Amino acid sequence: MFAHATKLKLPTAAEALPDRAEPMPVPARHFVLGGPLTGPFAPGLLCAILGLGCFWGAERRLWQLPGVATTAVGYAGGLTRNPTYRDVCSGRTGHNEVVLVVFDPAALPYERLLAVFWESHDPTQGMRQGNDVGTQYRSGIYCTTAAQRATAERSRAAYGERLRLAGFGEVTTEITDEPEFFYAEEYHQQYLAKNPDGYCGLGGTGVACPIGLLGGA
């Protein structure tokens, strides 16, 4: 899971790998939480898609949060449909490694989920996260509703100011409307629960997110 992708520039449509016809088969149930890995999900649950570096450690951090019903790792924000991990690592699909989080907003408000997102990685590093270098490791929030996008943009501004005061550079996190999410291979799902000694590159800046400054979602 170390830096396989060395490209630091997103590919153009002409440079992208061709689509694959079939989606990736995935387990029916979450290895830890037991909930379904694919939808439709129970009424009242919301979805969020977050990219914060290597998705192994990111998924474990997020499934541990109270109020999370299920998580899955996959690829989003790119050009190639149904990519494989090898495809994404080539730097020629444009995808980011992301975590799909299905959560109960009554138990886990979206702004609190974003606070964990911000505090769990360094969002100022551009196309890398620590030792993991490449476009697939960029920081990203992919919003499933207009309310999520408004809250995400406010949170980026508020946290960016805290980072600036702490001596960090500009936040490079991309915030977009929800792109298509493609599930990663079965062995990536809940990887660190199956391989407790596996690689985890997750790490933050040590700067707290001022969630009190954010609006609801």
N, CA and C atoms as a LAMMPS dump frame, in Angstrom:
ITEM: TIMESTEP
0
ITEM: NUMBER OF ATOMS
651
ITEM: BOX BOUNDS ff ff ff
-5.0000000000000000e+02 5.0000000000000000e+02
-5.0000000000000000e+02 5.0000000000000000e+02
-5.0000000000000000e+02 5.0000000000000000e+02
ITEM: ATOMS id mol type element x y z
1 1 1 N 0.829 -1.2 0
2 1 2 C 0 0 0
3 1 3 C 0.865 1.253 0
4 2 1 N 2.189 1.121 -0.035
5 2 2 C 3.039 2.302 -0.133
6 2 3 C 2.883 2.904 -1.512
7 3 1 N 3.627 3.948 -1.784
8 3 2 C 3.381 4.773 -2.958
9 3 3 C 3.576 4.004 -4.249
10 4 1 N 2.486 3.505 -4.792
11 4 2 C 2.515 2.845 -6.089
12 4 3 C 2.322 3.874 -7.21
13 5 1 N 1.458 4.833 -6.96
14 5 2 C 1.159 5.831 -7.985
15 5 3 C 2.103 7.009 -7.817
16 6 1 N 2.897 7.273 -8.804
17 6 2 C 3.846 8.381 -8.707
18 6 3 C 3.391 9.595 -9.503
19 7 1 N 2.324 9.459 -10.25
20 7 2 C 1.837 10.598 -11.023
21 7 3 C 1.166 11.61 -10.104
22 8 1 N 1.503 12.837 -10.267
23 8 2 C 0.976 13.897 -9.42
24 8 3 C -0.016 14.786 -10.163
25 9 1 N -0.361 14.401 -11.375
26 9 2 C -1.3 15.179 -12.18
27 9 3 C -2.426 14.266 -12.644
28 10 1 N -3.661 14.749 -12.495
29 10 2 C -4.805 13.946 -12.931
30 10 3 C -4.787 13.761 -14.444
31 11 1 N -5.147 12.569 -14.912
32 11 2 C -5.121 12.325 -16.354
33 11 3 C -6.263 13.037 -17.079
34 12 1 N -6.046 13.31 -18.339
35 12 2 C -7.126 13.802 -19.197
36 12 3 C -7.947 12.609 -19.671
37 13 1 N -9.087 12.891 -20.274
38 13 2 C -9.919 11.812 -20.804
39 13 3 C -9.152 10.995 -21.842
40 14 1 N -8.305 11.655 -22.626
41 14 2 C -7.533 10.946 -23.644
42 14 3 C -6.464 10.048 -23.029
43 15 1 N -5.995 10.391 -21.833
44 15 2 C -4.954 9.612 -21.163
45 15 3 C -5.509 8.491 -20.29
46 16 1 N -6.803 8.55 -19.992
47 16 2 C -7.387 7.617 -19.031
48 16 3 C -7.476 6.204 -19.596
49 17 1 N -7.378 5.229 -18.693
50 17 2 C -7.557 3.836 -19.09
51 17 3 C -9.002 3.602 -19.522
52 18 1 N -9.239 2.611 -20.381
53 18 2 C -10.613 2.331 -20.816
54 18 3 C -11.467 1.768 -19.684
55 19 1 N -12.776 1.926 -19.849
56 19 2 C -13.718 1.391 -18.873
57 19 3 C -13.632 -0.128 -18.835
58 20 1 N -14.049 -0.681 -17.704
59 20 2 C -14.254 -2.127 -17.585
60 20 3 C -15.752 -2.382 -17.511
61 21 1 N -16.174 -3.489 -18.071
62 21 2 C -17.607 -3.746 -18.211
63 21 3 C -18.262 -4.14 -16.897
64 22 1 N -17.561 -4.875 -16.049
65 22 2 C -18.189 -5.46 -14.88
66 22 3 C -17.769 -4.765 -13.593
67 23 1 N -18.727 -4.492 -12.695
68 23 2 C -18.36 -3.952 -11.377
69 23 3 C -17.66 -5.005 -10.535
70 24 1 N -16.985 -4.568 -9.51
71 24 2 C -16.243 -5.457 -8.635
72 24 3 C -17.199 -6.209 -7.71
73 25 1 N -17.108 -7.53 -7.637
74 25 2 C -17.924 -8.252 -6.646
75 25 3 C -17.413 -7.969 -5.243
76 26 1 N -18.318 -7.783 -4.31
77 26 2 C -17.929 -7.484 -2.922
78 26 3 C -18.75 -8.362 -1.98
79 27 1 N -18.267 -8.548 -0.739
80 27 2 C -19.033 -9.331 0.238
81 27 3 C -20.386 -8.698 0.521
82 28 1 N -21.316 -9.517 0.957
83 28 2 C -22.656 -9.015 1.273
84 28 3 C -22.657 -8.204 2.56
85 29 1 N -21.774 -8.557 3.513
86 29 2 C -21.817 -7.962 4.842
87 29 3 C -20.474 -7.379 5.256
88 30 1 N -20.541 -6.358 6.101
89 30 2 C -19.352 -5.734 6.667
90 30 3 C -18.684 -6.72 7.621
91 31 1 N -17.387 -6.888 7.496
92 31 2 C -16.655 -7.884 8.269
93 31 3 C -16.716 -7.605 9.768
94 32 1 N -16.826 -6.338 10.163
95 32 2 C -16.842 -5.958 11.579
96 32 3 C -18.244 -5.645 12.067
97 33 1 N -18.944 -4.781 11.348
98 33 2 C -20.234 -4.271 11.81
99 33 3 C -21.405 -5.176 11.451
100 34 1 N -21.237 -6.008 10.436
101 34 2 C -22.284 -6.945 10.062
102 34 3 C -23.359 -6.39 9.156
103 35 1 N -23.351 -5.077 8.918
104 35 2 C -24.363 -4.481 8.053
105 35 3 C -24.078 -4.74 6.584
106 36 1 N -25.06 -4.467 5.725
107 36 2 C -24.85 -4.684 4.287
108 36 3 C -23.803 -3.738 3.73
109 37 1 N -23 -4.252 2.788
110 37 2 C -21.955 -3.422 2.187
111 37 3 C -22.506 -2.573 1.043
112 38 1 N -23.581 -3.039 0.436
113 38 2 C -24.182 -2.291 -0.664
114 38 3 C -25.631 -1.959 -0.316
115 39 1 N -26.159 -0.914 -0.967
116 39 2 C -27.514 -0.479 -0.707
117 39 3 C -28.551 -1.332 -1.425
118 40 1 N -29.824 -0.973 -1.235
119 40 2 C -30.284 0.194 -0.463
120 40 3 C -30.107 -0.009 1.039
121 41 1 N -29.826 1.121 1.721
122 41 2 C -29.608 1.07 3.152
123 41 3 C -30.89 1.442 3.892
124 42 1 N -30.915 1.205 5.186
125 42 2 C -32.119 1.414 5.99
126 42 3 C -32.573 2.868 5.935
127 43 1 N -33.891 3.1 6.002
128 43 2 C -34.405 4.477 6.02
129 43 3 C -33.804 5.271 7.181
130 44 1 N -33.518 6.542 6.922
131 44 2 C -32.968 7.418 7.941
132 44 3 C -31.455 7.491 7.939
133 45 1 N -30.805 6.551 7.273
134 45 2 C -29.349 6.584 7.19
135 45 3 C -28.924 7.467 6.026
136 46 1 N -27.784 8.133 6.193
137 46 2 C -27.212 8.966 5.146
138 46 3 C -25.872 8.403 4.712
139 47 1 N -25.416 8.818 3.541
140 47 2 C -24.132 8.377 3.015
141 47 3 C -23.186 9.56 2.871
142 48 1 N -21.919 9.301 3.132
143 48 2 C -20.859 10.268 2.885
144 48 3 C -19.72 9.538 2.19
145 49 1 N -18.972 10.249 1.347
146 49 2 C -17.823 9.678 0.653
147 49 3 C -16.63 10.571 0.935
148 50 1 N -15.585 9.981 1.535
149 50 2 C -14.44 10.752 1.999
150 50 3 C -13.136 10.122 1.547
151 51 1 N -12.196 10.964 1.102
152 51 2 C -10.862 10.509 0.739
153 51 3 C -9.837 11.172 1.642
154 52 1 N -9.062 10.367 2.359
155 52 2 C -8.063 10.92 3.279
156 52 3 C -6.813 10.054 3.306
157 53 1 N -6.329 9.735 2.12
158 53 2 C -5.142 8.906 2.013
159 53 3 C -5.493 7.445 1.84
160 54 1 N -4.546 6.568 2.141
161 54 2 C -4.74 5.127 2.016
162 54 3 C -6.044 4.696 2.669
163 55 1 N -6.902 4.008 1.914
164 55 2 C -8.228 3.735 2.447
165 55 3 C -8.28 2.638 3.502
166 56 1 N -7.216 1.885 3.696
167 56 2 C -7.231 0.861 4.75
168 56 3 C -7.389 1.489 6.129
169 57 1 N -6.487 2.391 6.473
170 57 2 C -6.548 3.038 7.784
171 57 3 C -7.733 3.976 7.911
172 58 1 N -8.067 4.657 6.816
173 58 2 C -9.199 5.582 6.847
174 58 3 C -10.497 4.845 7.153
175 59 1 N -10.688 3.687 6.523
176 59 2 C -11.933 2.958 6.778
177 59 3 C -12.014 2.509 8.235
178 60 1 N -10.926 1.995 8.778
179 60 2 C -10.964 1.556 10.179
180 60 3 C -11.302 2.712 11.11
181 61 1 N -10.687 3.857 10.884
182 61 2 C -10.993 5.024 11.727
183 61 3 C -12.47 5.353 11.67
184 62 1 N -13.079 5.258 10.511
185 62 2 C -14.458 5.69 10.343
186 62 3 C -15.463 4.642 10.808
187 63 1 N -15.175 3.349 10.637
188 63 2 C -16.16 2.364 11.101
189 63 3 C -16.211 2.315 12.629
190 64 1 N -15.202 2.846 13.296
191 64 2 C -15.177 2.847 14.753
192 64 3 C -16.052 3.937 15.372
193 65 1 N -16.556 4.849 14.579
194 65 2 C -17.336 5.963 15.119
195 65 3 C -18.739 5.51 15.518
196 66 1 N -19.21 5.878 16.709
197 66 2 C -20.606 5.603 17.062
198 66 3 C -21.545 6.267 16.059
199 67 1 N -22.545 5.528 15.628
200 67 2 C -23.495 6.052 14.656
201 67 3 C -23.225 5.608 13.237
202 68 1 N -22.075 4.96 12.99
203 68 2 C -21.784 4.441 11.65
204 68 3 C -22.399 3.054 11.516
205 69 1 N -23.225 2.867 10.489
206 69 2 C -23.902 1.588 10.262
207 69 3 C -23.059 0.636 9.434
208 70 1 N -22.339 1.177 8.444
209 70 2 C -21.474 0.348 7.618
210 70 3 C -20.503 1.246 6.868
211 71 1 N -19.428 0.655 6.395
212 71 2 C -18.455 1.364 5.567
213 71 3 C -18.01 0.437 4.451
214 72 1 N -17.456 1.026 3.408
215 72 2 C -16.846 0.254 2.327
216 72 3 C -15.785 1.121 1.683
217 73 1 N -14.753 0.482 1.154
218 73 2 C -13.721 1.234 0.451
219 73 3 C -13.925 1.089 -1.05
220 74 1 N -13.483 2.124 -1.757
221 74 2 C -13.646 2.099 -3.202
222 74 3 C -12.929 3.259 -3.853
223 75 1 N -13.36 3.553 -5.071
224 75 2 C -12.697 4.556 -5.904
225 75 3 C -13.747 5.55 -6.393
226 76 1 N -13.387 6.835 -6.372
227 76 2 C -14.319 7.88 -6.811
228 76 3 C -13.53 9.061 -7.335
229 77 1 N -14.207 9.89 -8.129
230 77 2 C -13.608 11.123 -8.605
231 77 3 C -12.753 10.986 -9.844
232 78 1 N -12.858 9.844 -10.535
233 78 2 C -12.018 9.613 -11.702
234 78 3 C -12.801 9.476 -12.99
235 79 1 N -12.162 8.897 -13.99
236 79 2 C -12.712 8.827 -15.339
237 79 3 C -13.075 7.41 -15.782
238 80 1 N -12.344 6.425 -15.316
239 80 2 C -12.517 5.045 -15.775
240 80 3 C -13.587 4.341 -14.952
241 81 1 N -14.557 3.728 -15.619
242 81 2 C -15.601 2.994 -14.912
243 81 3 C -15.084 1.629 -14.474
244 82 1 N -15.495 1.218 -13.266
245 82 2 C -15.162 -0.099 -12.717
246 82 3 C -13.664 -0.388 -12.718
247 83 1 N -12.853 0.53 -12.194
248 83 2 C -11.415 0.305 -12.214
249 83 3 C -10.998 -0.765 -11.208
250 84 1 N -9.856 -1.375 -11.441
251 84 2 C -9.236 -2.251 -10.461
252 84 3 C -8.233 -1.436 -9.646
253 85 1 N -7.747 -2.042 -8.581
254 85 2 C -6.723 -1.38 -7.78
255 85 3 C -5.484 -1.121 -8.625
256 86 1 N -5.101 -2.086 -9.422
257 86 2 C -3.935 -1.905 -10.305
258 86 3 C -4.158 -0.732 -11.25
259 87 1 N -5.375 -0.613 -11.787
260 87 2 C -5.686 0.516 -12.667
261 87 3 C -5.492 1.844 -11.935
262 88 1 N -6.058 1.932 -10.736
263 88 2 C -5.991 3.176 -9.973
264 88 3 C -4.545 3.519 -9.626
265 89 1 N -3.762 2.502 -9.256
266 89 2 C -2.365 2.735 -8.894
267 89 3 C -1.521 3.207 -10.074
268 90 1 N -1.985 2.975 -11.282
269 90 2 C -1.233 3.416 -12.455
270 90 3 C -1.249 4.93 -12.597
271 91 1 N -2.185 5.603 -11.918
272 91 2 C -2.339 7.036 -12.075
273 91 3 C -3.091 7.429 -13.327
274 92 1 N -3.668 6.442 -14.023
275 92 2 C -4.31 6.727 -15.309
276 92 3 C -5.831 6.558 -15.274
277 93 1 N -6.418 6.578 -14.082
278 93 2 C -7.879 6.569 -13.998
279 93 3 C -8.412 7.859 -13.381
280 94 1 N -7.583 8.57 -12.629
281 94 2 C -8.008 9.796 -11.955
282 94 3 C -8.748 9.576 -10.664
283 95 1 N -8.898 8.311 -10.261
284 95 2 C -9.678 8.022 -9.062
285 95 3 C -8.908 8.291 -7.783
286 96 1 N -9.67 8.551 -6.745
287 96 2 C -9.166 8.699 -5.399
288 96 3 C -9.561 7.456 -4.603
289 97 1 N -8.712 7.036 -3.662
290 97 2 C -9.095 5.994 -2.714
291 97 3 C -10.023 6.634 -1.685
292 98 1 N -11.231 6.105 -1.562
293 98 2 C -12.227 6.741 -0.7
294 98 3 C -12.922 5.706 0.179
295 99 1 N -13.615 6.236 1.184
296 99 2 C -14.44 5.415 2.059
297 99 3 C -15.886 5.878 1.947
298 100 1 N -16.766 4.936 1.678
299 100 2 C -18.206 5.183 1.745
300 100 3 C -18.637 4.949 3.186
301 101 1 N -19.223 5.966 3.801
302 101 2 C -19.669 5.886 5.191
303 101 3 C -21.188 6.002 5.214
304 102 1 N -21.847 4.996 5.767
305 102 2 C -23.298 5.023 5.934
306 102 3 C -23.559 5.247 7.421
307 103 1 N -24.235 6.34 7.755
308 103 2 C -24.321 6.748 9.151
309 103 3 C -25.707 7.261 9.517
310 104 1 N -25.97 7.233 10.822
311 104 2 C -27.216 7.75 11.384
312 104 3 C -26.962 9.187 11.832
313 105 1 N -27.54 10.185 11.162
314 105 2 C -27.238 11.578 11.515
315 105 3 C -27.731 11.974 12.902
316 106 1 N -28.65 11.204 13.473
317 106 2 C -29.101 11.499 14.83
318 106 3 C -28.017 11.148 15.85
319 107 1 N -27.225 10.126 15.536
320 107 2 C -26.149 9.696 16.432
321 107 3 C -24.81 10.3 16.047
322 108 1 N -24.632 10.584 14.774
323 108 2 C -23.371 11.128 14.269
324 108 3 C -23.691 12.257 13.287
325 109 1 N -23.797 13.488 13.752
326 109 2 C -24.051 14.597 12.83
327 109 3 C -22.947 14.69 11.784
328 110 1 N -23.313 15.123 10.599
329 110 2 C -22.342 15.2 9.505
330 110 3 C -21.161 16.094 9.853
331 111 1 N -21.404 17.182 10.572
332 111 2 C -20.302 18.073 10.927
333 111 3 C -19.304 17.368 11.844
334 112 1 N -19.788 16.463 12.704
335 112 2 C -18.875 15.699 13.56
336 112 3 C -18.067 14.706 12.726
337 113 1 N -18.715 14.092 11.749
338 113 2 C -18 13.197 10.836
339 113 3 C -16.904 13.957 10.104
340 114 1 N -17.202 15.173 9.667
341 114 2 C -16.188 15.98 8.996
342 114 3 C -15.042 16.344 9.935
343 115 1 N -15.341 16.6 11.2
344 115 2 C -14.276 16.914 12.151
345 115 3 C -13.297 15.752 12.257
346 116 1 N -13.808 14.54 12.304
347 116 2 C -12.936 13.36 12.334
348 116 3 C -12.143 13.265 11.039
349 117 1 N -12.789 13.525 9.922
350 117 2 C -12.098 13.542 8.622
351 117 3 C -10.92 14.508 8.65
352 118 1 N -11.153 15.743 9.043
353 118 2 C -10.092 16.749 9.024
354 118 3 C -8.955 16.376 9.963
355 119 1 N -9.301 15.886 11.142
356 119 2 C -8.287 15.639 12.163
357 119 3 C -7.491 14.357 11.916
358 120 1 N -7.948 13.515 10.989
359 120 2 C -7.315 12.21 10.765
360 120 3 C -6.306 12.2 9.631
361 121 1 N -6.073 13.343 8.982
362 121 2 C -5.069 13.388 7.918
363 121 3 C -4.58 14.823 7.784
364 122 1 N -3.639 15.025 6.898
365 122 2 C -3.118 16.371 6.621
366 122 3 C -3.684 16.821 5.282
367 123 1 N -4.663 17.716 5.28
368 123 2 C -5.322 18.116 4.037
369 123 3 C -4.582 19.183 3.248
370 124 1 N -3.303 19.406 3.567
371 124 2 C -2.525 20.441 2.867
372 124 3 C -1.473 19.837 1.944
373 125 1 N -1.485 18.522 1.741
374 125 2 C -0.37 17.866 1.066
375 125 3 C -0.566 17.639 -0.43
376 126 1 N -1.689 18.043 -0.975
377 126 2 C -1.882 17.876 -2.418
378 126 3 C -2.05 16.422 -2.8
379 127 1 N -1.3 15.979 -3.793
380 127 2 C -1.454 14.622 -4.334
381 127 3 C -0.609 13.599 -3.567
382 128 1 N -0.745 13.633 -2.26
383 128 2 C -0.036 12.668 -1.438
384 128 3 C -0.62 12.698 -0.032
385 129 1 N -0.243 11.702 0.747
386 129 2 C -0.548 11.687 2.168
387 129 3 C 0.582 10.929 2.847
388 130 1 N 1.469 11.674 3.487
389 130 2 C 2.625 11.052 4.101
390 130 3 C 3.52 10.405 3.061
391 131 1 N 3.84 9.127 3.272
392 131 2 C 4.696 8.389 2.34
393 131 3 C 3.962 7.913 1.098
394 132 1 N 2.648 8.039 1.083
395 132 2 C 1.846 7.593 -0.054
396 132 3 C 1.717 8.752 -1.044
397 133 1 N 2.274 8.57 -2.224
398 133 2 C 2.357 9.65 -3.204
399 133 3 C 1.593 9.274 -4.467
400 134 1 N 0.748 10.172 -4.941
401 134 2 C -0.006 9.946 -6.161
402 134 3 C -1.395 10.529 -6.058
403 135 1 N -2.055 10.642 -7.183
404 135 2 C -3.375 11.268 -7.225
405 135 3 C -4.409 10.498 -6.411
406 136 1 N -4.229 9.215 -6.216
407 136 2 C -5.217 8.413 -5.499
408 136 3 C -5.223 8.691 -3.998
409 137 1 N -4.244 9.458 -3.512
410 137 2 C -4.139 9.738 -2.083
411 137 3 C -4.529 11.174 -1.743
412 138 1 N -5.166 11.881 -2.654
413 138 2 C -5.531 13.262 -2.399
414 138 3 C -6.689 13.34 -1.403
415 139 1 N -6.79 14.48 -0.764
416 139 2 C -7.861 14.733 0.19
417 139 3 C -9.119 15.151 -0.559
418 140 1 N -10.26 14.533 -0.231
419 140 2 C -11.488 14.869 -0.945
420 140 3 C -12.741 14.599 -0.142
421 141 1 N -13.724 15.45 -0.326
422 141 2 C -15.065 15.268 0.229
423 141 3 C -16.032 15.264 -0.938
424 142 1 N -16.785 14.191 -1.08
425 142 2 C -17.692 14.022 -2.22
426 142 3 C -19.109 13.995 -1.663
427 143 1 N -19.861 15.035 -1.934
428 143 2 C -21.087 15.342 -1.201
429 143 3 C -22.312 14.734 -1.863
430 144 1 N -23.127 14.063 -1.05
431 144 2 C -24.313 13.399 -1.575
432 144 3 C -25.555 14.284 -1.544
433 145 1 N -25.488 15.439 -0.861
434 145 2 C -26.603 16.385 -0.822
435 145 3 C -26.061 17.81 -0.87
436 146 1 N -26.939 18.734 -1.206
437 146 2 C -26.541 20.145 -1.206
438 146 3 C -26.181 20.612 0.195
439 147 1 N -26.898 20.1 1.202
440 147 2 C -26.588 20.482 2.584
441 147 3 C -25.195 20 2.978
442 148 1 N -24.839 18.793 2.561
443 148 2 C -23.493 18.303 2.836
444 148 3 C -22.447 19.211 2.2
445 149 1 N -22.69 19.623 0.981
446 149 2 C -21.686 20.45 0.297
447 149 3 C -21.514 21.789 1.01
448 150 1 N -22.613 22.403 1.414
449 150 2 C -22.52 23.683 2.108
450 150 3 C -21.75 23.542 3.417
451 151 1 N -22.03 22.47 4.161
452 151 2 C -21.326 22.246 5.419
453 151 3 C -19.864 21.93 5.176
454 152 1 N -19.58 21.133 4.156
455 152 2 C -18.189 20.793 3.836
456 152 3 C -17.378 22.028 3.482
457 153 1 N -17.959 22.924 2.703
458 153 2 C -17.23 24.128 2.315
459 153 3 C -16.997 25.044 3.505
460 154 1 N -17.989 25.15 4.401
461 154 2 C -17.783 25.939 5.61
462 154 3 C -16.701 25.319 6.495
463 155 1 N -16.718 24.005 6.591
464 155 2 C -15.736 23.344 7.437
465 155 3 C -14.33 23.5 6.871
466 156 1 N -14.197 23.453 5.559
467 156 2 C -12.883 23.643 4.944
468 156 3 C -12.337 25.031 5.254
469 157 1 N -13.188 26.036 5.18
470 157 2 C -12.743 27.398 5.485
471 157 3 C -12.344 27.537 6.949
472 158 1 N -13.161 26.974 7.843
473 158 2 C -12.885 27.106 9.276
474 158 3 C -11.624 26.352 9.658
475 159 1 N -11.481 25.121 9.15
476 159 2 C -10.299 24.338 9.506
477 159 3 C -9.05 24.894 8.829
478 160 1 N -9.22 25.397 7.62
479 160 2 C -8.094 26.011 6.931
480 160 3 C -7.517 27.179 7.701
481 161 1 N -8.372 27.956 8.34
482 161 2 C -7.903 29.077 9.145
483 161 3 C -7.128 28.576 10.364
484 162 1 N -7.636 27.531 11.013
485 162 2 C -6.917 26.96 12.148
486 162 3 C -5.549 26.423 11.714
487 163 1 N -5.491 25.769 10.555
488 163 2 C -4.222 25.251 10.062
489 163 3 C -3.251 26.386 9.745
490 164 1 N -3.766 27.45 9.149
491 164 2 C -2.91 28.586 8.809
492 164 3 C -2.283 29.175 10.067
493 165 1 N -3.087 29.317 11.108
494 165 2 C -2.582 29.869 12.361
495 165 3 C -1.54 28.953 13.001
496 166 1 N -1.629 27.657 12.688
497 166 2 C -0.674 26.688 13.233
498 166 3 C 0.564 26.545 12.353
499 167 1 N 0.627 27.288 11.252
500 167 2 C 1.806 27.28 10.409
501 167 3 C 1.767 26.343 9.227
502 168 1 N 0.602 25.775 8.933
503 168 2 C 0.468 24.893 7.782
504 168 3 C 0.131 25.696 6.522
505 169 1 N 0.28 25.031 5.371
506 169 2 C -0.044 25.659 4.099
507 169 3 C -1.529 25.625 3.808
508 170 1 N -1.863 25.953 2.563
509 170 2 C -3.259 26.001 2.146
510 170 3 C -3.867 24.601 2.074
511 171 1 N -5.144 24.507 2.411
512 171 2 C -5.883 23.251 2.281
513 171 3 C -6.06 22.923 0.798
514 172 1 N -5.765 21.687 0.427
515 172 2 C -5.87 21.254 -0.967
516 172 3 C -7.059 20.315 -1.192
517 173 1 N -7.874 20.126 -0.184
518 173 2 C -9.013 19.204 -0.26
519 173 3 C -9.986 19.608 -1.357
520 174 1 N -10.316 18.667 -2.233
521 174 2 C -11.334 18.934 -3.246
522 174 3 C -12.707 18.604 -2.668
523 175 1 N -13.668 19.455 -2.955
524 175 2 C -15.055 19.244 -2.544
525 175 3 C -15.91 19.293 -3.796
526 176 1 N -16.588 18.186 -4.088
527 176 2 C -17.427 18.115 -5.281
528 176 3 C -18.747 17.442 -4.936
529 177 1 N -19.7 17.559 -5.847
530 177 2 C -20.918 16.769 -5.729
531 177 3 C -20.57 15.294 -5.931
532 178 1 N -21.447 14.443 -5.48
533 178 2 C -21.192 12.995 -5.454
534 178 3 C -20.846 12.434 -6.827
535 179 1 N -19.663 11.874 -6.999
536 179 2 C -19.344 11.172 -8.236
537 179 3 C -19.8 9.713 -8.105
538 180 1 N -19.674 8.953 -9.158
539 180 2 C -19.995 7.537 -9.061
540 180 3 C -18.952 6.846 -8.185
541 181 1 N -19.425 5.999 -7.294
542 181 2 C -18.564 5.247 -6.379
543 181 3 C -18.416 3.825 -6.904
544 182 1 N -17.176 3.378 -7.016
545 182 2 C -16.899 2.017 -7.466
546 182 3 C -16.254 1.242 -6.322
547 183 1 N -16.864 0.133 -5.95
548 183 2 C -16.328 -0.676 -4.852
549 183 3 C -14.969 -1.243 -5.216
550 184 1 N -14.067 -1.238 -4.225
551 184 2 C -12.761 -1.865 -4.387
552 184 3 C -12.89 -3.376 -4.207
553 185 1 N -11.826 -4.076 -4.539
554 185 2 C -11.789 -5.528 -4.461
555 185 3 C -12.095 -6.029 -3.05
556 186 1 N -12.569 -7.263 -2.964
557 186 2 C -12.983 -7.84 -1.686
558 186 3 C -11.873 -7.778 -0.642
559 187 1 N -10.632 -8.05 -1.035
560 187 2 C -9.573 -8.104 -0.027
561 187 3 C -9.271 -6.744 0.581
562 188 1 N -9.671 -5.661 -0.071
563 188 2 C -9.481 -4.33 0.503
564 188 3 C -10.54 -3.983 1.546
565 189 1 N -11.708 -4.614 1.475
566 189 2 C -12.806 -4.258 2.37
567 189 3 C -12.464 -4.655 3.815
568 190 1 N -12.497 -3.668 4.725
569 190 2 C -12.19 -3.88 6.142
570 190 3 C -10.831 -4.576 6.301
571 191 1 N -9.881 -4.14 5.509
572 191 2 C -8.585 -4.806 5.414
573 191 3 C -7.89 -4.925 6.776
574 192 1 N -7.907 -3.876 7.575
575 192 2 C -7.156 -3.898 8.832
576 192 3 C -7.855 -4.7 9.927
577 193 1 N -9.125 -5.04 9.746
578 193 2 C -9.766 -5.984 10.661
579 193 3 C -9.314 -7.405 10.338
580 194 1 N -9.102 -7.684 9.072
581 194 2 C -8.646 -9.01 8.648
582 194 3 C -7.127 -9.16 8.795
583 195 1 N -6.421 -8.031 8.754
584 195 2 C -4.951 -8.016 8.829
585 195 3 C -4.533 -6.963 9.85
586 196 1 N -4.659 -7.248 11.146
587 196 2 C -4.434 -6.227 12.175
588 196 3 C -3.042 -5.607 12.157
589 197 1 N -2.06 -6.317 11.631
590 197 2 C -0.708 -5.773 11.569
591 197 3 C -0.397 -5.138 10.213
592 198 1 N -1.426 -4.939 9.404
593 198 2 C -1.23 -4.369 8.075
594 198 3 C -0.859 -2.898 8.126
595 199 1 N -0.428 -2.394 6.974
596 199 2 C 0.022 -1.006 6.864
597 199 3 C -1.129 -0.029 7.09
598 200 1 N -0.871 0.991 7.912
599 200 2 C -1.817 2.091 8.103
600 200 3 C -1.051 3.396 8.063
601 201 1 N -1.285 4.198 7.055
602 201 2 C -0.585 5.473 6.918
603 201 3 C -1.35 6.649 7.47
604 202 1 N -2.429 6.382 8.202
605 202 2 C -3.283 7.453 8.692
606 202 3 C -2.545 8.318 9.711
607 203 1 N -2.673 9.616 9.571
608 203 2 C -2.047 10.533 10.514
609 203 3 C -2.559 11.942 10.288
610 204 1 N -2.694 12.697 11.373
611 204 2 C -3.223 14.051 11.255
612 204 3 C -2.186 15.109 11.526
613 205 1 N -2.653 16.331 11.636
614 205 2 C -1.769 17.471 11.875
615 205 3 C -1.641 17.808 13.351
616 206 1 N -2.54 17.277 14.182
617 206 2 C -2.571 17.667 15.584
618 206 3 C -3.393 18.921 15.844
619 207 1 N -3.972 19.493 14.784
620 207 2 C -4.79 20.697 14.918
621 207 3 C -6.255 20.285 15.037
622 208 1 N -6.934 20.739 16.089
623 208 2 C -8.329 20.38 16.312
624 208 3 C -9.237 21.134 15.356
625 209 1 N -10.291 20.444 14.92
626 209 2 C -11.281 21.081 14.044
627 209 3 C -12.3 21.83 14.891
628 210 1 N -12.569 23.091 14.588
629 210 2 C -13.502 23.894 15.391
630 210 3 C -14.944 23.625 15.001
631 211 1 N -15.47 22.451 15.396
632 211 2 C -16.798 22.078 14.937
633 211 3 C -17.864 23.039 15.41
634 212 1 N -17.602 23.776 16.503
635 212 2 C -18.585 24.741 16.981
636 212 3 C -18.822 25.885 16.014
637 213 1 N -17.893 26.064 15.046
638 213 2 C -18.024 27.156 14.075
639 213 3 C -18.853 26.735 12.863
640 214 1 N -19.192 25.434 12.796
641 214 2 C -19.823 24.922 11.587
642 214 3 C -21.332 24.92 11.714
643 215 1 N -21.988 24.981 10.553
644 215 2 C -23.423 24.835 10.531
645 215 3 C -23.799 23.377 10.455
646 216 1 N -25.051 23.055 10.653
647 216 2 C -25.525 21.677 10.574
648 216 3 C -25.719 21.234 9.157
649 217 1 N -26.016 19.932 9.008
650 217 2 C -26.29 19.361 7.69
651 217 3 C -27.255 18.216 7.821
